[in-house]
């Protein structure tokens, strides 16, 4: 679905992403590593928010690999690569429903005109309703986004990312700041969207990562130091030294640091 070859990003003398070869298939792959490992930079490269210093990015469309290295965020999203953000990215004064409807409309911007009555966009409204049902927010459709709990805001972020029916979802710490009572809901949501989307997940809660992932890739200082199934990554000495030193399973409320 998505692949990189020699992907590199430098900021002056700092190499944030260093010669990364990566392929995302139809799976749920988690990207983990210590703070500063290059995870968010890697996301920004994949979605066109940053330009690579070297290397290439390709997206598989209709069975053909297409070079999207120089694609803008809008072009990348239009192709079917959507992301959520580590910090909630919503319109706080708009209702939950309007946030998702606007996202659906934006995803189909080629057919959108500012001069058309919003009530004529029945397809966008229907899509928004279906997405809210899926993420568990249908009963809060008329609630201003600013009034949602932090966990519900994360659900809304995923709903916005789902608008336009992307092929690939990049989820950036969907459990960040979520209460322990809500973590299970977010896990269920992640597992649900992974049924019909390729998902790349950045997440610090290792119990969540171990539970939901088909595969885990570990970044350290911009380099891939492991790429395997969860149990193998957990037992990898290099990963233990770089990141999982004190990790023991069993506390979904707390993430590793």
N, C-alpha and C positions, 0 to 999 in steps of 0.2 A: 504493500500500500504506500509506504513512504520509506525512502532510504537516503543515506548520506554517504559520501565517499570523501575521505580526507578532510572533513569539515573542520575548519579552524577559524577562530576569532581572536584577534589581538586588540588590546587596548594599550597603546604605547608599548612598553616593555612587558606587560602582563599578557600571558596567553590564557584566556578564560576557557576556551574550547580548543583542544589540541589534537588535530588529525583524527577525528572520530569517524569510524566506519560503523554504520548502524542501519538495521532494517527492521521496520515494523510491519508484521504480517497481520492477518485477521485474528487479533489476540488482545489480551490485556497485559501490557508490559509496564512495569514500574521502573522509574528512573530515580535512584537514590544516591546519596553521598553526603559528606559533611557540608556545612555552610561554606559557601565560596567555591564549591566544587565545579560550578559551571552549569548547573541544571537549568536555571531560569534563562541564562544566556542561550543555551541550546534550544529551549522553547522559542525564544525570540528569533533565532535563526530560522527555525522550521516554519514559522508563521510570517516571515518577511519583515518583522519589526526591526531586525538588524541585518546588515549585509555581511556575508562571510568575508574573512580576509583571504581564505583559500578554500578549495574544495567545492563540492557540488551537492545539491539536494534534488531528488527526483520523486515524483508522485505518480502512482500507477492509475491510469484512467482508461477505461474500456480496454483493459488488457495490454496497454502500451505505457512504457515509462516516459514521463514528460519532465524535462528539466525545468524546475521552478526556482533555481538558485537566485535569480534576480527578480522574482515576483514580489509585488507589493503585498502588504497585509490584506488589502481588499481583493486582489487577484487570487491570493492563496485561499482566502475564505470562500470566494466564488467557486473555486475548484472543488471544495469539499473538505478543507482542513480548518476546523474550528477549535477555539480554545476558551477555557475559563481562566480566571486570573487569581493570583494569590491574594490580592486585595479585591473585595467585591466591586464589580464594575456594572452598576445599575443606575437607573434614573430614579432617585429616591422619592421624588414627589409624585411620580406616576404610579398607577396601580400595578399590582403583580401581572394582571392580564395585559395591560398596555405595554409593559416591558417586553413581554414575550412576543406580542403582536408586532411591535416595532422591529424587533430582531428578525422575525419571519419576513416582514416586508423589506427590510434592508437586505436580507439574503437574496431577495428576488428583485433587486433594485433596477434591473433592466426594464421591468414592466411598471415601475413606480413613477407616478407624477404627483407633484405637490398640489396640483389643482383638482385632483379627484377627491370626492367625499370619502372620508375614512370608512363610512358604513358600507361602501361598495366593495370593500376588500373582504368578501366573505371567506375566501380560501385562507387568508391569513388568520382570520378570527377562528376558523375551525382548527387550523394547525395549532394555534396558541392554546385553545381549549384542550386538545388532545395531549399536548406536551405537559400542561399543568396537571392533567389527570395522571400522567405517567410519573411525574416527579413528586406527586403528593401534595400539590398546592392548589388544587381546584377549589377547595373550600375557602381559600384566601384570595381568590382572584380579584376582588374589589378592594383589597387592603393596600394602602400606600406602601411601596417597597421599604420606605424608611421605618415603618412600624413593625416589620418582621423581626423575629428573633434572629440571632446570628446564624444559627443552623439553617433556618428557613431561607435566609439570604444566600447561603451557599447552594441550597437546592434551586433557588431562582437563577443563580449563576449557571448552573448546569442546564437549566431549562433554556436560557438564552443561547448557550452554546449549541443546544440541540436544534434550534430554529434553523430552517432551511435544509434539514435532513443531511448533515455532513457524512462523509465516509469515515473520517478520522477525527477523534476527539482528543485534545490535549488538556488534561485536567491538572491545574497547578494548585496543589495543596488544598483539596476540597474540604478537608477536616480542620483546617487552621482556625483556631479560636472556637471550635464547636464544643459544646458541653458534652460531658460523658454520656448523658442521657440521649443525645442526638447522634452519637457516632454510629450506632447501629443502623439508623435511618440512612445515613450517608453511604455506609457500606452496601446496603441493599440497593441504593440508587446506582452506585458505581457498577455493581454486578449486573444490574438490569440493563444499563445502557451498553455494557460490553457484550450483550447477547447479539446485538446487530450493528455494532460499530467497532472498528479498531480503536483501542484506547491506549494512550501513553499517559501515565500517571506519575506526577511528582508528589510524594507523600513522606512525611517524617515519622508518622506513627507506624512502627515496624510490625505491630500485630495486624494492622490493616493491610499493609503491604504483603505480608506472608499469607494472609487469608485470601486476598482477591487476585493475586498475580498469577498469570501463566508463566511469566518469565520476568527476571529482574536484571537490569543493567546498572552497574555501579560506576559512578564518576568520582574521580579524586584528582584534584588539581587539573581539571579539564580533560583528563585521560580516562578511557574505559579500562577499569582494572578487573572487571568480572562481567560475565554475560551468560546467565544460566537459569535453570529452574530454581524456585525459592530455596529448597533445602540445600542444594549445592552451594548457592551464594551465601547462605547463612553460615555454612561450615568452612567457607574459604578463608584461609589464614590471612591473606592480604586484605580482605574485606573486614575481618575482625580487627585487624590492626588499624585500618584507616577509619572505620566508622562504627562497627557493631560491638566494640570492645566490651561494654557492660550489658548488652541486650539479653534479657530473658523474656520469654513470651508470657502473656497473660494480663497486660494492663492496657486495654483499648483506650483508656482515657488520656494516656500520656504518650507523647511521641519521643523518639530518640533525638538527641541533639548532637 
